[in-house]
Amino acid sequence: MSFEELEKLWNEFEDVPIDKDECIDEDFYIWEKGTDRYHIWHWFDDRLPNGLAKDLMGL
């Protein structure tokens, strides 16, 4: 998956509702409702050359 595709997917992920337990509240991409958002963050982090924080979060 290209950087541009990951960036687009990350932007779409921003609109996914999160419940009080930090889990997604609806199915998104390959993840089912109830998946911990930090699990998804790690998935992105593993696929980005400089990691999630630097490449997509601007930290």
Biopython code that builds the backbone (N, CA, C, O; Angstrom):
import numpy as np
from Bio.PDB.StructureBuilder import StructureBuilder

atoms = [
    (1, "MET", "N", (0.851, -1.173, 0.000)),
    (1, "MET", "CA", (0.000, 0.000, 0.000)),
    (1, "MET", "C", (0.900, 1.240, 0.000)),
    (1, "MET", "O", (1.860, 1.317, 0.766)),
    (2, "SER", "N", (0.587, 2.189, -0.848)),
    (2, "SER", "CA", (1.412, 3.392, -0.974)),
    (2, "SER", "C", (1.156, 4.353, 0.183)),
    (2, "SER", "O", (0.168, 4.243, 0.909)),
    (3, "PHE", "N", (2.081, 5.295, 0.327)),
    (3, "PHE", "CA", (1.919, 6.318, 1.352)),
    (3, "PHE", "C", (0.612, 7.091, 1.133)),
    (3, "PHE", "O", (-0.106, 7.382, 2.089)),
    (4, "GLU", "N", (0.315, 7.413, -0.099)),
    (4, "GLU", "CA", (-0.897, 8.164, -0.415)),
    (4, "GLU", "C", (-2.156, 7.386, -0.028)),
    (4, "GLU", "O", (-3.121, 7.965, 0.469)),
    (5, "GLU", "N", (-2.139, 6.086, -0.257)),
    (5, "GLU", "CA", (-3.280, 5.257, 0.121)),
    (5, "GLU", "C", (-3.430, 5.196, 1.636)),
    (5, "GLU", "O", (-4.539, 5.268, 2.164)),
    (6, "LEU", "N", (-2.303, 5.064, 2.326)),
    (6, "LEU", "CA", (-2.339, 5.052, 3.790)),
    (6, "LEU", "C", (-2.844, 6.380, 4.335)),
    (6, "LEU", "O", (-3.622, 6.412, 5.289)),
    (7, "GLU", "N", (-2.404, 7.466, 3.731)),
    (7, "GLU", "CA", (-2.840, 8.788, 4.169)),
    (7, "GLU", "C", (-4.353, 8.961, 3.962)),
    (7, "GLU", "O", (-5.043, 9.500, 4.827)),
    (8, "LYS", "N", (-4.851, 8.509, 2.832)),
    (8, "LYS", "CA", (-6.289, 8.590, 2.549)),
    (8, "LYS", "C", (-7.077, 7.757, 3.562)),
    (8, "LYS", "O", (-8.097, 8.207, 4.085)),
    (9, "LEU", "N", (-6.601, 6.551, 3.832)),
    (9, "LEU", "CA", (-7.259, 5.679, 4.786)),
    (9, "LEU", "C", (-7.232, 6.289, 6.187)),
    (9, "LEU", "O", (-8.218, 6.204, 6.919)),
    (10, "TRP", "N", (-6.118, 6.897, 6.560)),
    (10, "TRP", "CA", (-6.005, 7.542, 7.874)),
    (10, "TRP", "C", (-7.029, 8.681, 7.985)),
    (10, "TRP", "O", (-7.685, 8.839, 9.014)),
    (11, "ASN", "N", (-7.152, 9.456, 6.928)),
    (11, "ASN", "CA", (-8.125, 10.555, 6.928)),
    (11, "ASN", "C", (-9.551, 10.036, 7.057)),
    (11, "ASN", "O", (-10.383, 10.669, 7.706)),
    (12, "GLU", "N", (-9.835, 8.911, 6.455)),
    (12, "GLU", "CA", (-11.155, 8.290, 6.589)),
    (12, "GLU", "C", (-11.359, 7.767, 8.012)),
    (12, "GLU", "O", (-12.464, 7.829, 8.552)),
    (13, "PHE", "N", (-10.297, 7.257, 8.603)),
    (13, "PHE", "CA", (-10.368, 6.722, 9.972)),
    (13, "PHE", "C", (-10.732, 7.817, 10.980)),
    (13, "PHE", "O", (-11.359, 7.539, 12.002)),
    (14, "GLU", "N", (-10.344, 9.037, 10.697)),
    (14, "GLU", "CA", (-10.669, 10.153, 11.596)),
    (14, "GLU", "C", (-12.176, 10.314, 11.790)),
    (14, "GLU", "O", (-12.607, 10.852, 12.810)),
    (15, "ASP", "N", (-12.973, 9.863, 10.843)),
    (15, "ASP", "CA", (-14.430, 10.012, 10.913)),
    (15, "ASP", "C", (-15.138, 8.816, 11.548)),
    (15, "ASP", "O", (-16.359, 8.827, 11.705)),
    (16, "VAL", "N", (-14.379, 7.793, 11.912)),
    (16, "VAL", "CA", (-14.984, 6.599, 12.508)),
    (16, "VAL", "C", (-15.261, 6.872, 13.990)),
    (16, "VAL", "O", (-14.355, 7.262, 14.727)),
    (17, "PRO", "N", (-16.501, 6.672, 14.428)),
    (17, "PRO", "CA", (-16.809, 6.911, 15.844)),
    (17, "PRO", "C", (-16.085, 5.921, 16.751)),
    (17, "PRO", "O", (-15.908, 4.750, 16.415)),
    (18, "ILE", "N", (-15.673, 6.430, 17.908)),
    (18, "ILE", "CA", (-14.970, 5.633, 18.922)),
    (18, "ILE", "C", (-15.844, 5.601, 20.179)),
    (18, "ILE", "O", (-16.371, 6.633, 20.595)),
    (19, "ASP", "N", (-15.996, 4.431, 20.775)),
    (19, "ASP", "CA", (-16.814, 4.342, 21.990)),
    (19, "ASP", "C", (-16.002, 4.689, 23.233)),
    (19, "ASP", "O", (-14.817, 5.005, 23.132)),
    (20, "LYS", "N", (-16.625, 4.632, 24.388)),
    (20, "LYS", "CA", (-15.972, 5.021, 25.644)),
    (20, "LYS", "C", (-14.817, 4.098, 26.027)),
    (20, "LYS", "O", (-13.984, 4.453, 26.861)),
    (21, "ASP", "N", (-14.771, 2.921, 25.420)),
    (21, "ASP", "CA", (-13.688, 1.967, 25.700)),
    (21, "ASP", "C", (-12.547, 2.065, 24.690)),
    (21, "ASP", "O", (-11.669, 1.202, 24.659)),
    (22, "GLU", "N", (-12.555, 3.124, 23.858)),
    (22, "GLU", "CA", (-11.517, 3.362, 22.843)),
    (22, "GLU", "C", (-11.548, 2.342, 21.701)),
    (22, "GLU", "O", (-10.523, 2.047, 21.086)),
    (23, "CYS", "N", (-12.739, 1.815, 21.433)),
    (23, "CYS", "CA", (-12.917, 0.859, 20.331)),
    (23, "CYS", "C", (-13.771, 1.510, 19.243)),
    (23, "CYS", "O", (-14.608, 2.369, 19.523)),
    (24, "ILE", "N", (-13.545, 1.087, 17.999)),
    (24, "ILE", "CA", (-14.350, 1.649, 16.921)),
    (24, "ILE", "C", (-15.792, 1.178, 17.077)),
    (24, "ILE", "O", (-16.063, 0.051, 17.492)),
    (25, "ASP", "N", (-16.708, 2.085, 16.729)),
    (25, "ASP", "CA", (-18.127, 1.825, 16.943)),
    (25, "ASP", "C", (-18.844, 1.388, 15.665)),
    (25, "ASP", "O", (-20.072, 1.295, 15.637)),
    (26, "GLU", "N", (-18.072, 1.122, 14.611)),
    (26, "GLU", "CA", (-18.611, 0.574, 13.363)),
    (26, "GLU", "C", (-17.468, -0.093, 12.611)),
    (26, "GLU", "O", (-16.299, 0.210, 12.845)),
    (27, "ASP", "N", (-17.808, -0.988, 11.722)),
    (27, "ASP", "CA", (-16.785, -1.638, 10.902)),
    (27, "ASP", "C", (-16.037, -0.587, 10.087)),
    (27, "ASP", "O", (-16.627, 0.386, 9.617)),
    (28, "PHE", "N", (-14.739, -0.795, 9.928)),
    (28, "PHE", "CA", (-13.923, 0.108, 9.120)),
    (28, "PHE", "C", (-12.814, -0.682, 8.442)),
    (28, "PHE", "O", (-12.038, -1.370, 9.105)),
    (29, "TYR", "N", (-12.742, -0.582, 7.133)),
    (29, "TYR", "CA", (-11.725, -1.246, 6.313)),
    (29, "TYR", "C", (-11.665, -2.726, 6.672)),
    (29, "TYR", "O", (-12.630, -3.443, 6.407)),
    (30, "ILE", "N", (-10.593, -3.210, 7.253)),
    (30, "ILE", "CA", (-10.458, -4.636, 7.571)),
    (30, "ILE", "C", (-10.834, -4.953, 9.023)),
    (30, "ILE", "O", (-10.781, -6.111, 9.440)),
    (31, "TRP", "N", (-11.214, -3.926, 9.792)),
    (31, "TRP", "CA", (-11.484, -4.103, 11.213)),
    (31, "TRP", "C", (-12.975, -4.101, 11.501)),
    (31, "TRP", "O", (-13.744, -3.340, 10.913)),
    (32, "GLU", "N", (-13.359, -4.965, 12.412)),
    (32, "GLU", "CA", (-14.752, -5.058, 12.814)),
    (32, "GLU", "C", (-15.038, -4.103, 13.958)),
    (32, "GLU", "O", (-14.146, -3.724, 14.717)),
    (33, "LYS", "N", (-16.304, -3.724, 14.065)),
    (33, "LYS", "CA", (-16.750, -2.924, 15.195)),
    (33, "LYS", "C", (-16.238, -3.576, 16.476)),
    (33, "LYS", "O", (-16.310, -4.795, 16.627)),
    (34, "GLY", "N", (-15.723, -2.766, 17.395)),
    (34, "GLY", "CA", (-15.201, -3.285, 18.654)),
    (34, "GLY", "C", (-13.688, -3.409, 18.680)),
    (34, "GLY", "O", (-13.112, -3.709, 19.725)),
    (35, "THR", "N", (-13.033, -3.182, 17.545)),
    (35, "THR", "CA", (-11.565, -3.238, 17.499)),
    (35, "THR", "C", (-10.991, -2.027, 18.222)),
    (35, "THR", "O", (-11.427, -0.897, 18.001)),
    (36, "ASP", "N", (-10.030, -2.267, 19.070)),
    (36, "ASP", "CA", (-9.372, -1.183, 19.810)),
    (36, "ASP", "C", (-8.669, -0.239, 18.848)),
    (36, "ASP", "O", (-7.924, -0.683, 17.974)),
    (37, "ARG", "N", (-8.899, 1.052, 19.003)),
    (37, "ARG", "CA", (-8.318, 2.008, 18.057)),
    (37, "ARG", "C", (-6.801, 1.989, 18.092)),
    (37, "ARG", "O", (-6.163, 2.290, 17.083)),
    (38, "TYR", "N", (-6.206, 1.642, 19.231)),
    (38, "TYR", "CA", (-4.745, 1.584, 19.317)),
    (38, "TYR", "C", (-4.182, 0.435, 18.484)),
    (38, "TYR", "O", (-3.069, 0.524, 17.966)),
    (39, "HIS", "N", (-4.944, -0.629, 18.360)),
    (39, "HIS", "CA", (-4.555, -1.734, 17.473)),
    (39, "HIS", "C", (-4.461, -1.214, 16.029)),
    (39, "HIS", "O", (-3.529, -1.543, 15.294)),
    (40, "ILE", "N", (-5.443, -0.401, 15.648)),
    (40, "ILE", "CA", (-5.457, 0.172, 14.297)),
    (40, "ILE", "C", (-4.306, 1.151, 14.139)),
    (40, "ILE", "O", (-3.661, 1.164, 13.091)),
    (41, "TRP", "N", (-4.032, 1.957, 15.131)),
    (41, "TRP", "CA", (-2.903, 2.895, 15.077)),
    (41, "TRP", "C", (-1.596, 2.137, 14.843)),
    (41, "TRP", "O", (-0.760, 2.564, 14.047)),
    (42, "HIS", "N", (-1.425, 1.009, 15.542)),
    (42, "HIS", "CA", (-0.198, 0.213, 15.371)),
    (42, "HIS", "C", (-0.099, -0.348, 13.957)),
    (42, "HIS", "O", (0.993, -0.432, 13.394)),
    (43, "TRP", "N", (-1.226, -0.728, 13.389)),
    (43, "TRP", "CA", (-1.238, -1.221, 12.007)),
    (43, "TRP", "C", (-0.688, -0.145, 11.079)),
    (43, "TRP", "O", (0.164, -0.432, 10.238)),
    (44, "PHE", "N", (-1.167, 1.094, 11.221)),
    (44, "PHE", "CA", (-0.644, 2.201, 10.414)),
    (44, "PHE", "C", (0.838, 2.423, 10.710)),
    (44, "PHE", "O", (1.643, 2.578, 9.792)),
    (45, "ASP", "N", (1.188, 2.437, 11.972)),
    (45, "ASP", "CA", (2.572, 2.700, 12.384)),
    (45, "ASP", "C", (3.541, 1.706, 11.744)),
    (45, "ASP", "O", (4.638, 2.083, 11.331)),
    (46, "ASP", "N", (3.142, 0.457, 11.661)),
    (46, "ASP", "CA", (3.993, -0.589, 11.081)),
    (46, "ASP", "C", (4.190, -0.426, 9.572)),
    (46, "ASP", "O", (5.149, -0.963, 9.017)),
    (47, "ARG", "N", (3.313, 0.294, 8.913)),
    (47, "ARG", "CA", (3.361, 0.414, 7.457)),
    (47, "ARG", "C", (3.942, 1.731, 6.949)),
    (47, "ARG", "O", (4.160, 1.892, 5.748)),
    (48, "LEU", "N", (4.190, 2.653, 7.840)),
    (48, "LEU", "CA", (4.712, 3.968, 7.440)),
    (48, "LEU", "C", (6.220, 4.033, 7.656)),
    (48, "LEU", "O", (6.716, 3.542, 8.670)),
    (49, "PRO", "N", (6.950, 4.626, 6.731)),
    (49, "PRO", "CA", (8.415, 4.630, 6.816)),
    (49, "PRO", "C", (8.968, 5.302, 8.071)),
    (49, "PRO", "O", (9.987, 4.864, 8.605)),
    (50, "ASN", "N", (8.315, 6.353, 8.543)),
    (50, "ASN", "CA", (8.795, 7.070, 9.729)),
    (50, "ASN", "C", (7.851, 6.934, 10.910)),
    (50, "ASN", "O", (8.019, 7.604, 11.929)),
    (51, "GLY", "N", (6.873, 6.079, 10.773)),
    (51, "GLY", "CA", (5.903, 5.869, 11.833)),
    (51, "GLY", "C", (4.723, 6.812, 11.735)),
    (51, "GLY", "O", (4.771, 7.842, 11.063)),
    (52, "LEU", "N", (3.678, 6.435, 12.416)),
    (52, "LEU", "CA", (2.414, 7.175, 12.390)),
    (52, "LEU", "C", (2.571, 8.608, 12.884)),
    (52, "LEU", "O", (2.103, 9.547, 12.239)),
    (53, "ALA", "N", (3.222, 8.774, 14.013)),
    (53, "ALA", "CA", (3.329, 10.111, 14.608)),
    (53, "ALA", "C", (3.984, 11.105, 13.672)),
    (53, "ALA", "O", (3.507, 12.231, 13.532)),
    (54, "LYS", "N", (5.059, 10.711, 13.037)),
    (54, "LYS", "CA", (5.792, 11.634, 12.160)),
    (54, "LYS", "C", (5.126, 11.783, 10.796)),
    (54, "LYS", "O", (4.977, 12.900, 10.300)),
    (55, "ASP", "N", (4.727, 10.683, 10.193)),
    (55, "ASP", "CA", (4.234, 10.723, 8.814)),
    (55, "ASP", "C", (2.805, 11.268, 8.679)),
    (55, "ASP", "O", (2.511, 11.997, 7.731)),
    (56, "LEU", "N", (1.928, 10.924, 9.608)),
    (56, "LEU", "CA", (0.528, 11.309, 9.429)),
    (56, "LEU", "C", (-0.020, 12.226, 10.520)),
    (56, "LEU", "O", (-0.999, 12.937, 10.292)),
    (57, "MET", "N", (0.590, 12.220, 11.687)),
    (57, "MET", "CA", (0.067, 13.034, 12.775)),
    (57, "MET", "C", (0.837, 14.355, 12.923)),
    (57, "MET", "O", (0.409, 15.248, 13.654)),
    (58, "GLY", "N", (1.955, 14.469, 12.235)),
    (58, "GLY", "CA", (2.722, 15.702, 12.286)),
    (58, "GLY", "C", (3.388, 15.978, 13.626)),
    (58, "GLY", "O", (3.666, 17.131, 13.956)),
    (59, "LEU", "N", (3.642, 14.941, 14.392)),
    (59, "LEU", "CA", (4.282, 15.120, 15.706)),
    (59, "LEU", "C", (5.785, 14.948, 15.611)),
    (59, "LEU", "O", (6.485, 15.064, 16.617)),
]
sb = StructureBuilder()
sb.init_structure("model")
sb.init_model(0)
sb.init_chain("A")
sb.init_seg("    ")
for serial, (resi, resn, name, xyz) in enumerate(atoms, 1):
    if name == "N":
        sb.init_residue(resn, " ", resi, " ")
    sb.init_atom(name, np.array(xyz, "f"), 0.0, 1.0, " ", f" {name:<3s}", serial, name[0])
structure = sb.get_structure()
